[in-house]
Amino acid sequence: MPEHDLPDRLGPLLVAVRKRLEAAGVDDPALEARILVEHFTDTTRLDALTNPDQAVDDSQRVAVVSALAARIEGKPVYRIIGQREFYGLPFTLSPDTLEPRPDTEALVELALPVVRQASAQKGQCRILDLGTGTGAVALALIANVPQAEAVATDISPGALETASRNADMHGNGNRFSTCLSDWFDRVEGRFDLIVSNPPYIPTTDVKGLDVEVRDHDPLRALDGGADGLDPYRIIAAKAADFLSENGHIAVEIGHTQKADVENIFTNEGYALERMARDLGKRDRAMLFRPL
């Protein structure tokens, strides 16, 4: 796909990229054409609307061609541009991290009142984010509550490096620290909120995931064990040693896992306080408190 096969004007370039994505069976070719073209030509939607004849130089077309080929081969569009927005903030991605996805914003919405209440009552709120990845959940929370600070754990050094870069990019590095830890193993102290978007896909289901997820998201961030519930068992069993008085636990779940996750936490002495649904109106996040 040589670059001279693509138009050298912004408006026609967008149309050409959309048509090629459409022919490749991409779900939302118009949106993804915009994302790729705007990123690699350093333009905006307004530019395309008000100046569709704006010239696109050869180096930019080369970049668009390369990105288009990668997308047609199955690489997710946000992996190609190297970042994705979550809860109004940009997040750099890396091979060690999941993409933060819009459904996970339900977890942030569920946890924010806890963070605000603890901050109002105590003047601060300490958050522990287990399996932080890009840092999206913890960083979204502390970005919205200036009195909050977070400790973020992950078993991947690369993920923690990515999360730290994102914290610095948002200007919140002074309220965000990382800990290389397998769940609670190296964690110290107590926290007003323990939050996690853990791996929750059953091992046997991983192979059946869309190629964009299976081949590009890190496996250990997806595989939740034989029934997808192993991380919840670990969190429920060990969290009491790390919760402050009146502390809470908030977790993302697979949309069919509500009853199983509630049973796990109930058996460890917790009560379900609230739930949140995702954009598709499916059960997506659960908030627990000790009995």
C-alpha positions as protocol buffer text, in pm:
chain_id: "A"
residue {
  index: 1
  type: MET
  ca { x: 0 y: 0 z: 0 }
}
residue {
  index: 2
  type: PRO
  ca { x: 236 y: 277 z: -119 }
}
residue {
  index: 3
  type: GLU
  ca { x: 172 y: 624 z: 12 }
}
residue {
  index: 4
  type: HIS
  ca { x: 105 y: 764 z: -335 }
}
residue {
  index: 5
  type: ASP
  ca { x: -209 y: 545 z: -339 }
}
residue {
  index: 6
  type: LEU
  ca { x: -359 y: 775 z: -77 }
}
residue {
  index: 7
  type: PRO
  ca { x: -477 y: 1130 z: -149 }
}
residue {
  index: 8
  type: ASP
  ca { x: -255 y: 1419 z: -46 }
}
residue {
  index: 9
  type: ARG
  ca { x: -542 y: 1635 z: 83 }
}
residue {
  index: 10
  type: LEU
  ca { x: -697 y: 1595 z: 426 }
}
residue {
  index: 11
  type: GLY
  ca { x: -1063 y: 1548 z: 333 }
}
residue {
  index: 12
  type: PRO
  ca { x: -1007 y: 1293 z: 55 }
}
residue {
  index: 13
  type: LEU
  ca { x: -749 y: 1116 z: 273 }
}
residue {
  index: 14
  type: LEU
  ca { x: -1007 y: 1064 z: 546 }
}
residue {
  index: 15
  type: VAL
  ca { x: -1253 y: 925 z: 293 }
}
residue {
  index: 16
  type: ALA
  ca { x: -994 y: 687 z: 146 }
}
residue {
  index: 17
  type: VAL
  ca { x: -886 y: 555 z: 486 }
}
residue {
  index: 18
  type: ARG
  ca { x: -1248 y: 507 z: 592 }
}
residue {
  index: 19
  type: LYS
  ca { x: -1324 y: 309 z: 278 }
}
residue {
  index: 20
  type: ARG
  ca { x: -1025 y: 79 z: 328 }
}
residue {
  index: 21
  type: LEU
  ca { x: -1119 y: 16 z: 692 }
}
residue {
  index: 22
  type: GLU
  ca { x: -1477 y: -47 z: 587 }
}
residue {
  index: 23
  type: ALA
  ca { x: -1363 y: -300 z: 327 }
}
residue {
  index: 24
  type: ALA
  ca { x: -1154 y: -472 z: 595 }
}
residue {
  index: 25
  type: GLY
  ca { x: -1461 y: -516 z: 815 }
}
residue {
  index: 26
  type: VAL
  ca { x: -1363 y: -275 z: 1092 }
}
residue {
  index: 27
  type: ASP
  ca { x: -1665 y: -210 z: 1316 }
}
residue {
  index: 28
  type: ASP
  ca { x: -1655 y: 171 z: 1314 }
}
residue {
  index: 29
  type: PRO
  ca { x: -1450 y: 273 z: 1010 }
}
residue {
  index: 30
  type: ALA
  ca { x: -1547 y: 640 z: 1021 }
}
residue {
  index: 31
  type: LEU
  ca { x: -1435 y: 687 z: 1380 }
}
residue {
  index: 32
  type: GLU
  ca { x: -1114 y: 490 z: 1337 }
}
residue {
  index: 33
  type: ALA
  ca { x: -1026 y: 674 z: 1016 }
}
residue {
  index: 34
  type: ARG
  ca { x: -1056 y: 999 z: 1207 }
}
residue {
  index: 35
  type: ILE
  ca { x: -842 y: 871 z: 1494 }
}
residue {
  index: 36
  type: LEU
  ca { x: -563 y: 752 z: 1266 }
}
residue {
  index: 37
  type: VAL
  ca { x: -561 y: 1043 z: 1024 }
}
residue {
  index: 38
  type: GLU
  ca { x: -587 y: 1311 z: 1292 }
}
residue {
  index: 39
  type: HIS
  ca { x: -308 y: 1152 z: 1496 }
}
residue {
  index: 40
  type: PHE
  ca { x: -59 y: 1105 z: 1214 }
}
residue {
  index: 41
  type: THR
  ca { x: -132 y: 1433 z: 1036 }
}
residue {
  index: 42
  type: ASP
  ca { x: -154 y: 1638 z: 1356 }
}
residue {
  index: 43
  type: THR
  ca { x: -496 y: 1772 z: 1258 }
}
residue {
  index: 44
  type: THR
  ca { x: -838 y: 1797 z: 1421 }
}
residue {
  index: 45
  type: ARG
  ca { x: -1194 y: 1725 z: 1318 }
}
residue {
  index: 46
  type: LEU
  ca { x: -1242 y: 2099 z: 1274 }
}
residue {
  index: 47
  type: ASP
  ca { x: -952 y: 2109 z: 1027 }
}
residue {
  index: 48
  type: ALA
  ca { x: -1119 y: 1843 z: 814 }
}
residue {
  index: 49
  type: LEU
  ca { x: -1451 y: 2029 z: 821 }
}
residue {
  index: 50
  type: THR
  ca { x: -1320 y: 2379 z: 756 }
}
residue {
  index: 51
  type: ASN
  ca { x: -1017 y: 2304 z: 537 }
}
residue {
  index: 52
  type: PRO
  ca { x: -1059 y: 1967 z: 366 }
}
residue {
  index: 53
  type: ASP
  ca { x: -812 y: 2073 z: 95 }
}
residue {
  index: 54
  type: GLN
  ca { x: -532 y: 2110 z: 350 }
}
residue {
  index: 55
  type: ALA
  ca { x: -218 y: 1945 z: 214 }
}
residue {
  index: 56
  type: VAL
  ca { x: -85 y: 1626 z: 371 }
}
residue {
  index: 57
  type: ASP
  ca { x: 286 y: 1579 z: 314 }
}
residue {
  index: 58
  type: ASP
  ca { x: 453 y: 1256 z: 207 }
}
residue {
  index: 59
  type: SER
  ca { x: 593 y: 1172 z: 551 }
}
residue {
  index: 60
  type: GLN
  ca { x: 248 y: 1199 z: 702 }
}
residue {
  index: 61
  type: ARG
  ca { x: 100 y: 979 z: 432 }
}
residue {
  index: 62
  type: VAL
  ca { x: 374 y: 721 z: 492 }
}
residue {
  index: 63
  type: ALA
  ca { x: 275 y: 717 z: 860 }
}
residue {
  index: 64
  type: VAL
  ca { x: -94 y: 681 z: 775 }
}
residue {
  index: 65
  type: VAL
  ca { x: -20 y: 396 z: 533 }
}
residue {
  index: 66
  type: SER
  ca { x: 179 y: 210 z: 799 }
}
residue {
  index: 67
  type: ALA
  ca { x: -93 y: 264 z: 1059 }
}
residue {
  index: 68
  type: LEU
  ca { x: -364 y: 155 z: 817 }
}
residue {
  index: 69
  type: ALA
  ca { x: -178 y: -167 z: 737 }
}
residue {
  index: 70
  type: ALA
  ca { x: -136 y: -243 z: 1106 }
}
residue {
  index: 71
  type: ARG
  ca { x: -506 y: -182 z: 1171 }
}
residue {
  index: 72
  type: ILE
  ca { x: -615 y: -405 z: 884 }
}
residue {
  index: 73
  type: GLU
  ca { x: -390 y: -679 z: 1024 }
}
residue {
  index: 74
  type: GLY
  ca { x: -580 y: -659 z: 1354 }
}
residue {
  index: 75
  type: LYS
  ca { x: -379 y: -424 z: 1573 }
}
residue {
  index: 76
  type: PRO
  ca { x: -620 y: -210 z: 1780 }
}
residue {
  index: 77
  type: VAL
  ca { x: -638 y: 152 z: 1677 }
}
residue {
  index: 78
  type: TYR
  ca { x: -538 y: 286 z: 2020 }
}
residue {
  index: 79
  type: ARG
  ca { x: -238 y: 53 z: 2031 }
}
residue {
  index: 80
  type: ILE
  ca { x: -131 y: 202 z: 1698 }
}
residue {
  index: 81
  type: ILE
  ca { x: -142 y: 560 z: 1822 }
}
residue {
  index: 82
  type: GLY
  ca { x: -2 y: 458 z: 2162 }
}
residue {
  index: 83
  type: GLN
  ca { x: -260 y: 618 z: 2389 }
}
residue {
  index: 84
  type: ARG
  ca { x: -626 y: 621 z: 2483 }
}
residue {
  index: 85
  type: GLU
  ca { x: -848 y: 860 z: 2675 }
}
residue {
  index: 86
  type: PHE
  ca { x: -1010 y: 741 z: 2998 }
}
residue {
  index: 87
  type: TYR
  ca { x: -1234 y: 948 z: 3223 }
}
residue {
  index: 88
  type: GLY
  ca { x: -1127 y: 1261 z: 3035 }
}
residue {
  index: 89
  type: LEU
  ca { x: -754 y: 1197 z: 3072 }
}
residue {
  index: 90
  type: PRO
  ca { x: -500 y: 1070 z: 2815 }
}
residue {
  index: 91
  type: PHE
  ca { x: -318 y: 749 z: 2902 }
}
residue {
  index: 92
  type: THR
  ca { x: -5 y: 619 z: 2736 }
}
residue {
  index: 93
  type: LEU
  ca { x: -22 y: 248 z: 2655 }
}
residue {
  index: 94
  type: SER
  ca { x: 249 y: -16 z: 2650 }
}
residue {
  index: 95
  type: PRO
  ca { x: 267 y: -391 z: 2573 }
}
residue {
  index: 96
  type: ASP
  ca { x: 254 y: -451 z: 2951 }
}
residue {
  index: 97
  type: THR
  ca { x: -84 y: -284 z: 3000 }
}
residue {
  index: 98
  type: LEU
  ca { x: -446 y: -330 z: 2910 }
}
residue {
  index: 99
  type: GLU
  ca { x: -616 y: -54 z: 2719 }
}
residue {
  index: 100
  type: PRO
  ca { x: -833 y: 139 z: 2963 }
}
residue {
  index: 101
  type: ARG
  ca { x: -1185 y: 95 z: 2826 }
}
residue {
  index: 102
  type: PRO
  ca { x: -1500 y: 304 z: 2870 }
}
residue {
  index: 103
  type: ASP
  ca { x: -1682 y: 29 z: 3064 }
}
residue {
  index: 104
  type: THR
  ca { x: -1423 y: 60 z: 3343 }
}
residue {
  index: 105
  type: GLU
  ca { x: -1535 y: 417 z: 3403 }
}
residue {
  index: 106
  type: ALA
  ca { x: -1823 y: 255 z: 3593 }
}
residue {
  index: 107
  type: LEU
  ca { x: -1568 y: 144 z: 3853 }
}
residue {
  index: 108
  type: VAL
  ca { x: -1440 y: 501 z: 3890 }
}
residue {
  index: 109
  type: GLU
  ca { x: -1795 y: 635 z: 3926 }
}
residue {
  index: 110
  type: LEU
  ca { x: -1869 y: 377 z: 4193 }
}
residue {
  index: 111
  type: ALA
  ca { x: -1552 y: 452 z: 4390 }
}
residue {
  index: 112
  type: LEU
  ca { x: -1546 y: 832 z: 4368 }
}
residue {
  index: 113
  type: PRO
  ca { x: -1806 y: 896 z: 4643 }
}
residue {
  index: 114
  type: VAL
  ca { x: -1599 y: 684 z: 4883 }
}
residue {
  index: 115
  type: VAL
  ca { x: -1286 y: 882 z: 4801 }
}
residue {
  index: 116
  type: ARG
  ca { x: -1468 y: 1213 z: 4842 }
}
residue {
  index: 117
  type: GLN
  ca { x: -1627 y: 1111 z: 5170 }
}
residue {
  index: 118
  type: ALA
  ca { x: -1301 y: 988 z: 5322 }
}
residue {
  index: 119
  type: SER
  ca { x: -1126 y: 1306 z: 5209 }
}
residue {
  index: 120
  type: ALA
  ca { x: -1397 y: 1524 z: 5360 }
}
residue {
  index: 121
  type: GLN
  ca { x: -1394 y: 1338 z: 5691 }
}
residue {
  index: 122
  type: LYS
  ca { x: -1021 y: 1280 z: 5732 }
}
residue {
  index: 123
  type: GLY
  ca { x: -861 y: 1544 z: 5512 }
}
residue {
  index: 124
  type: GLN
  ca { x: -713 y: 1274 z: 5291 }
}
residue {
  index: 125
  type: CYS
  ca { x: -793 y: 941 z: 5130 }
}
residue {
  index: 126
  type: ARG
  ca { x: -543 y: 659 z: 5076 }
}
residue {
  index: 127
  type: ILE
  ca { x: -616 y: 436 z: 4778 }
}
residue {
  index: 128
  type: LEU
  ca { x: -460 y: 100 z: 4693 }
}
residue {
  index: 129
  type: ASP
  ca { x: -499 y: 3 z: 4328 }
}
residue {
  index: 130
  type: LEU
  ca { x: -428 y: -367 z: 4273 }
}
residue {
  index: 131
  type: GLY
  ca { x: -310 y: -454 z: 3922 }
}
residue {
  index: 132
  type: THR
  ca { x: -293 y: -94 z: 3808 }
}
residue {
  index: 133
  type: GLY
  ca { x: -181 y: -140 z: 3446 }
}
residue {
  index: 134
  type: THR
  ca { x: -176 y: 210 z: 3293 }
}
residue {
  index: 135
  type: GLY
  ca { x: -279 y: 353 z: 3630 }
}
residue {
  index: 136
  type: ALA
  ca { x: -611 y: 458 z: 3479 }
}
residue {
  index: 137
  type: VAL
  ca { x: -843 y: 386 z: 3771 }
}
residue {
  index: 138
  type: ALA
  ca { x: -622 y: 526 z: 4047 }
}
residue {
  index: 139
  type: LEU
  ca { x: -518 y: 829 z: 3844 }
}
residue {
  index: 140
  type: ALA
  ca { x: -876 y: 910 z: 3747 }
}
residue {
  index: 141
  type: LEU
  ca { x: -971 y: 902 z: 4115 }
}
residue {
  index: 142
  type: ILE
  ca { x: -690 y: 1123 z: 4242 }
}
residue {
  index: 143
  type: ALA
  ca { x: -732 y: 1363 z: 3951 }
}
residue {
  index: 144
  type: ASN
  ca { x: -1085 y: 1431 z: 4076 }
}
residue {
  index: 145
  type: VAL
  ca { x: -1008 y: 1448 z: 4449 }
}
residue {
  index: 146
  type: PRO
  ca { x: -704 y: 1664 z: 4536 }
}
residue {
  index: 147
  type: GLN
  ca { x: -681 y: 1521 z: 4891 }
}
residue {
  index: 148
  type: ALA
  ca { x: -644 y: 1164 z: 4759 }
}
residue {
  index: 149
  type: GLU
  ca { x: -322 y: 971 z: 4706 }
}
residue {
  index: 150
  type: ALA
  ca { x: -270 y: 626 z: 4559 }
}
residue {
  index: 151
  type: VAL
  ca { x: -35 y: 332 z: 4584 }
}
residue {
  index: 152
  type: ALA
  ca { x: -52 y: 126 z: 4265 }
}
residue {
  index: 153
  type: THR
  ca { x: 63 y: -235 z: 4244 }
}
residue {
  index: 154
  type: ASP
  ca { x: 136 y: -461 z: 3951 }
}
residue {
  index: 155
  type: ILE
  ca { x: 344 y: -771 z: 3885 }
}
residue {
  index: 156
  type: SER
  ca { x: 483 y: -610 z: 3569 }
}
residue {
  index: 157
  type: PRO
  ca { x: 768 y: -358 z: 3602 }
}
residue {
  index: 158
  type: GLY
  ca { x: 678 y: -230 z: 3255 }
}
residue {
  index: 159
  type: ALA
  ca { x: 322 y: -159 z: 3361 }
}
residue {
  index: 160
  type: LEU
  ca { x: 442 y: 35 z: 3665 }
}
residue {
  index: 161
  type: GLU
  ca { x: 676 y: 240 z: 3448 }
}
residue {
  index: 162
  type: THR
  ca { x: 386 y: 321 z: 3218 }
}
residue {
  index: 163
  type: ALA
  ca { x: 161 y: 415 z: 3510 }
}
residue {
  index: 164
  type: SER
  ca { x: 429 y: 642 z: 3655 }
}
residue {
  index: 165
  type: ARG
  ca { x: 470 y: 818 z: 3321 }
}
residue {
  index: 166
  type: ASN
  ca { x: 96 y: 873 z: 3307 }
}
residue {
  index: 167
  type: ALA
  ca { x: 92 y: 1014 z: 3660 }
}
residue {
  index: 168
  type: ASP
  ca { x: 368 y: 1257 z: 3570 }
}
residue {
  index: 169
  type: MET
  ca { x: 192 y: 1352 z: 3246 }
}
residue {
  index: 170
  type: HIS
  ca { x: -118 y: 1445 z: 3449 }
}
residue {
  index: 171
  type: GLY
  ca { x: 85 y: 1638 z: 3704 }
}
residue {
  index: 172
  type: ASN
  ca { x: -6 y: 1399 z: 3987 }
}
residue {
  index: 173
  type: GLY
  ca { x: 319 y: 1210 z: 4032 }
}
residue {
  index: 174
  type: ASN
  ca { x: 356 y: 1351 z: 4384 }
}
residue {
  index: 175
  type: ARG
  ca { x: 35 y: 1172 z: 4493 }
}
residue {
  index: 176
  type: PHE
  ca { x: 99 y: 845 z: 4312 }
}
residue {
  index: 177
  type: SER
  ca { x: 350 y: 575 z: 4400 }
}
residue {
  index: 178
  type: THR
  ca { x: 406 y: 227 z: 4264 }
}
residue {
  index: 179
  type: CYS
  ca { x: 480 y: -109 z: 4423 }
}
residue {
  index: 180
  type: LEU
  ca { x: 600 y: -418 z: 4237 }
}
residue {
  index: 181
  type: SER
  ca { x: 383 y: -679 z: 4405 }
}
residue {
  index: 182
  type: ASP
  ca { x: 181 y: -992 z: 4340 }
}
residue {
  index: 183
  type: TRP
  ca { x: -147 y: -867 z: 4484 }
}
residue {
  index: 184
  type: PHE
  ca { x: -81 y: -778 z: 4851 }
}
residue {
  index: 185
  type: ASP
  ca { x: 256 y: -953 z: 4891 }
}
residue {
  index: 186
  type: ARG
  ca { x: 469 y: -638 z: 4921 }
}
residue {
  index: 187
  type: VAL
  ca { x: 204 y: -389 z: 5024 }
}
residue {
  index: 188
  type: GLU
  ca { x: 237 y: -203 z: 5354 }
}
residue {
  index: 189
  type: GLY
  ca { x: -3 y: 20 z: 5542 }
}
residue {
  index: 190
  type: ARG
  ca { x: -378 y: 67 z: 5547 }
}
residue {
  index: 191
  type: PHE
  ca { x: -610 y: 224 z: 5294 }
}
residue {
  index: 192
  type: ASP
  ca { x: -951 y: 388 z: 5284 }
}
residue {
  index: 193
  type: LEU
  ca { x: -1023 y: 227 z: 4948 }
}
residue {
  index: 194
  type: ILE
  ca { x: -889 y: -85 z: 4781 }
}
residue {
  index: 195
  type: VAL
  ca { x: -978 y: -84 z: 4413 }
}
residue {
  index: 196
  type: SER
  ca { x: -907 y: -332 z: 4138 }
}
residue {
  index: 197
  type: ASN
  ca { x: -993 y: -417 z: 3780 }
}
residue {
  index: 198
  type: PRO
  ca { x: -852 y: -769 z: 3802 }
}
residue {
  index: 199
  type: PRO
  ca { x: -820 y: -1041 z: 3538 }
}
residue {
  index: 200
  type: TYR
  ca { x: -1161 y: -1211 z: 3533 }
}
residue {
  index: 201
  type: ILE
  ca { x: -1181 y: -1416 z: 3214 }
}
residue {
  index: 202
  type: PRO
  ca { x: -1182 y: -1796 z: 3265 }
}
residue {
  index: 203
  type: THR
  ca { x: -868 y: -1957 z: 3126 }
}
residue {
  index: 204
  type: THR
  ca { x: -1058 y: -2165 z: 2872 }
}
residue {
  index: 205
  type: ASP
  ca { x: -1234 y: -1855 z: 2736 }
}
residue {
  index: 206
  type: VAL
  ca { x: -918 y: -1655 z: 2663 }
}
residue {
  index: 207
  type: LYS
  ca { x: -856 y: -1827 z: 2329 }
}
residue {
  index: 208
  type: GLY
  ca { x: -1203 y: -1727 z: 2213 }
}
residue {
  index: 209
  type: LEU
  ca { x: -1153 y: -1355 z: 2270 }
}
residue {
  index: 210
  type: ASP
  ca { x: -1145 y: -1113 z: 1978 }
}
residue {
  index: 211
  type: VAL
  ca { x: -803 y: -1110 z: 1813 }
}
residue {
  index: 212
  type: GLU
  ca { x: -762 y: -743 z: 1908 }
}
residue {
  index: 213
  type: VAL
  ca { x: -778 y: -838 z: 2275 }
}
residue {
  index: 214
  type: ARG
  ca { x: -622 y: -1185 z: 2271 }
}
residue {
  index: 215
  type: ASP
  ca { x: -319 y: -1091 z: 2064 }
}
residue {
  index: 216
  type: HIS
  ca { x: -250 y: -743 z: 2197 }
}
residue {
  index: 217
  type: ASP
  ca { x: -354 y: -722 z: 2564 }
}
residue {
  index: 218
  type: PRO
  ca { x: -118 y: -894 z: 2811 }
}
residue {
  index: 219
  type: LEU
  ca { x: -246 y: -1243 z: 2891 }
}
residue {
  index: 220
  type: ARG
  ca { x: -185 y: -1215 z: 3264 }
}
residue {
  index: 221
  type: ALA
  ca { x: -412 y: -911 z: 3273 }
}
residue {
  index: 222
  type: LEU
  ca { x: -695 y: -1118 z: 3124 }
}
residue {
  index: 223
  type: ASP
  ca { x: -673 y: -1471 z: 3269 }
}
residue {
  index: 224
  type: GLY
  ca { x: -859 y: -1500 z: 3601 }
}
residue {
  index: 225
  type: GLY
  ca { x: -802 y: -1872 z: 3649 }
}
residue {
  index: 226
  type: ALA
  ca { x: -1020 y: -2173 z: 3579 }
}
residue {
  index: 227
  type: ASP
  ca { x: -1348 y: -1995 z: 3658 }
}
residue {
  index: 228
  type: GLY
  ca { x: -1226 y: -1636 z: 3627 }
}
residue {
  index: 229
  type: LEU
  ca { x: -1272 y: -1574 z: 3999 }
}
residue {
  index: 230
  type: ASP
  ca { x: -927 y: -1640 z: 4149 }
}
residue {
  index: 231
  type: PRO
  ca { x: -836 y: -1271 z: 4193 }
}
residue {
  index: 232
  type: TYR
  ca { x: -1158 y: -1200 z: 4383 }
}
residue {
  index: 233
  type: ARG
  ca { x: -1081 y: -1484 z: 4623 }
}
residue {
  index: 234
  type: ILE
  ca { x: -736 y: -1339 z: 4691 }
}
residue {
  index: 235
  type: ILE
  ca { x: -864 y: -985 z: 4740 }
}
residue {
  index: 236
  type: ALA
  ca { x: -1153 y: -1090 z: 4965 }
}
residue {
  index: 237
  type: ALA
  ca { x: -932 y: -1315 z: 5177 }
}
residue {
  index: 238
  type: LYS
  ca { x: -651 y: -1066 z: 5237 }
}
residue {
  index: 239
  type: ALA
  ca { x: -799 y: -717 z: 5217 }
}
residue {
  index: 240
  type: ALA
  ca { x: -893 y: -691 z: 5586 }
}
residue {
  index: 241
  type: ASP
  ca { x: -527 y: -660 z: 5683 }
}
residue {
  index: 242
  type: PHE
  ca { x: -495 y: -349 z: 5465 }
}
residue {
  index: 243
  type: LEU
  ca { x: -826 y: -167 z: 5514 }
}
residue {
  index: 244
  type: SER
  ca { x: -862 y: 136 z: 5736 }
}
residue {
  index: 245
  type: GLU
  ca { x: -1162 y: 171 z: 5965 }
}
residue {
  index: 246
  type: ASN
  ca { x: -1470 y: 227 z: 5748 }
}
residue {
  index: 247
  type: GLY
  ca { x: -1267 y: 125 z: 5444 }
}
residue {
  index: 248
  type: HIS
  ca { x: -1421 y: -9 z: 5123 }
}
residue {
  index: 249
  type: ILE
  ca { x: -1332 y: -243 z: 4838 }
}
residue {
  index: 250
  type: ALA
  ca { x: -1439 y: -170 z: 4479 }
}
residue {
  index: 251
  type: VAL
  ca { x: -1387 y: -421 z: 4198 }
}
residue {
  index: 252
  type: GLU
  ca { x: -1474 y: -450 z: 3833 }
}
residue {
  index: 253
  type: ILE
  ca { x: -1643 y: -776 z: 3732 }
}
residue {
  index: 254
  type: GLY
  ca { x: -1744 y: -966 z: 3423 }
}
residue {
  index: 255
  type: HIS
  ca { x: -2109 y: -891 z: 3357 }
}
residue {
  index: 256
  type: THR
  ca { x: -2221 y: -1245 z: 3445 }
}
residue {
  index: 257
  type: GLN
  ca { x: -2019 y: -1271 z: 3768 }
}
residue {
  index: 258
  type: LYS
  ca { x: -2227 y: -1066 z: 4013 }
}
residue {
  index: 259
  type: ALA
  ca { x: -2365 y: -1356 z: 4219 }
}
residue {
  index: 260
  type: ASP
  ca { x: -2034 y: -1542 z: 4235 }
}
residue {
  index: 261
  type: VAL
  ca { x: -1831 y: -1236 z: 4335 }
}
residue {
  index: 262
  type: GLU
  ca { x: -2091 y: -1134 z: 4595 }
}
residue {
  index: 263
  type: ASN
  ca { x: -2075 y: -1483 z: 4747 }
}
residue {
  index: 264
  type: ILE
  ca { x: -1696 y: -1472 z: 4765 }
}
residue {
  index: 265
  type: PHE
  ca { x: -1695 y: -1143 z: 4953 }
}
residue {
  index: 266
  type: THR
  ca { x: -1993 y: -1232 z: 5173 }
}
residue {
  index: 267
  type: ASN
  ca { x: -1818 y: -1549 z: 5286 }
}
residue {
  index: 268
  type: GLU
  ca { x: -1518 y: -1337 z: 5390 }
}
residue {
  index: 269
  type: GLY
  ca { x: -1728 y: -1099 z: 5599 }
}
residue {
  index: 270
  type: TYR
  ca { x: -1820 y: -820 z: 5357 }
}
residue {
  index: 271
  type: ALA
  ca { x: -2153 y: -671 z: 5252 }
}
residue {
  index: 272
  type: LEU
  ca { x: -2239 y: -542 z: 4907 }
}
residue {
  index: 273
  type: GLU
  ca { x: -2305 y: -170 z: 4942 }
}
residue {
  index: 274
  type: ARG
  ca { x: -2360 y: -54 z: 4584 }
}
residue {
  index: 275
  type: MET
  ca { x: -2322 y: -163 z: 4224 }
}
residue {
  index: 276
  type: ALA
  ca { x: -2264 y: 17 z: 3896 }
}
residue {
  index: 277
  type: ARG
  ca { x: -2349 y: -72 z: 3539 }
}
residue {
  index: 278
  type: ASP
  ca { x: -2147 y: -2 z: 3228 }
}
residue {
  index: 279
  type: LEU
  ca { x: -2251 y: 183 z: 2912 }
}
residue {
  index: 280
  type: GLY
  ca { x: -2434 y: -127 z: 2790 }
}
residue {
  index: 281
  type: LYS
  ca { x: -2638 y: -139 z: 3116 }
}
residue {
  index: 282
  type: ARG
  ca { x: -2456 y: -455 z: 3229 }
}
residue {
  index: 283
  type: ASP
  ca { x: -2337 y: -521 z: 3583 }
}
residue {
  index: 284
  type: ARG
  ca { x: -1976 y: -400 z: 3587 }
}
residue {
  index: 285
  type: ALA
  ca { x: -1856 y: -287 z: 3930 }
}
residue {
  index: 286
  type: MET
  ca { x: -1925 y: -375 z: 4294 }
}
residue {
  index: 287
  type: LEU
  ca { x: -1854 y: -188 z: 4617 }
}
residue {
  index: 288
  type: PHE
  ca { x: -1811 y: -381 z: 4942 }
}
residue {
  index: 289
  type: ARG
  ca { x: -1767 y: -285 z: 5306 }
}
residue {
  index: 290
  type: PRO
  ca { x: -1675 y: -501 z: 5607 }
}
residue {
  index: 291
  type: LEU
  ca { x: -1969 y: -619 z: 5818 }
}
